[in-house]
Amino acid sequence: MKYLKKFTVKEWSKFDKIVDQEDGESITGQEILLRKYKIILTDHRTRKDKFNDAFDKIFRADINKTLNKVTKGIDDFSKVMNSTKGMGGKPKDLSGLLNHQKKGKLTL
């Protein structure tokens, strides 16, 4: 029966040095410890955990800024749409604002 040993990743990486040569193969301290003990890394983080942390740092901090910009854009759009209505909610006649140029482009 193997006994349980707990290491942090930093402590575990210290045992990654070549200790012995057996039959032309090098053996590290980690391999020797794995033969004797059941090893648990206490602060091990998967790639998914690291990605989620990086994602949170980059994007979650800016969500409030982004939402404020979207809300402001919606408010500005609503103001523009409301300004095109005349008295009584009927659309204004905008045909006088459009000038036709020779090339067929319309400008305000």
N, C-alpha and C positions, 0 to 999 in steps of 0.2 A: 504494500500500500504506500502510495506517495503522500507525503505531507504537503500541506498547502503553504505557499509563500506568496506574499503580496509585494509588488514593486511598483513604483511610478515608472513612466516611460523613460525619464531621465536616468533613474537608477539602473534600469534594465539595459540601457544603451551602454553603460560602463562595462558590462560583461561581454561586449561584442569584440573582444580582442582574442587573437589566436593564442591558445594555451598549450596545445600539444599537437604532435603529428602522429597519426596512426595510419599505417599502411599507405603512406603517401598522401593522405587526406588530412587537412588541418581541422582541428576541433576548437571551437570557441567556448568561452566560459558560459555562454547562454545554453549551448547544447549540453554541457555537463550538468548545469542546473536543471534543465528540462528532463534529463534522465533520472534525477534524484527526487525532484519536487514537482508538484502541480503548481504552475505559475499563473498568477492573476495580475494583470496590469490595471492599476486602480484609476489612473487618469487618462486612459486610452480614449481617443476620440476618432470616430470614423470619418471618412471623406465627406459623407453626407452631413455630419455634424459641423465640420469645418466650413462647408459650403453654406449651410444655413446661417452660421454666425457671420460670415462675410456678407451674405445677402442682407441680413438684418442691419449690419453696420452701414451699408451703402444705401439701401433703398428705404428702409423703414423710417429713417431719420427725416427723409424728404417727403414723406407722404402728406404731412400737414401742409407743407408749402405747395405741393402739387394740388391738393384739394382746394386750397384757397385760390389758386390761380384758375382752376376750373370753375369754381363758383363765381369769381369775378368775371370770367369770360361769358358765362351764362347770363349774368346780370347785364353786362354790356350788350349782348345780343338781344335780350328782352327790351332794353331801352331803344335800340335801333328799330326793332320791329314795331314797338308802340309808337315811335315817332312818325312812322309812315301812315298812321291812321289819322283821319280828319275828325271833324265833329261828328258825334254819334257813332263812332266806330267804323265809319266807312273809309276805305283806302283813299288817300289823296291822289290827285292826278299828277303823276310824275313825268308825263310826256314832255312837258316844257323843259325839264332838266336835262334831257338827253339831246346831245348834239351829234348829228351824223357827219362824219368826216368823209373825205373822198375815197379812202381805202376801205370803207365799210365798217370801221371800228367804232364802237359806241363809247363815249366818255361822259362822265357826269360833270 
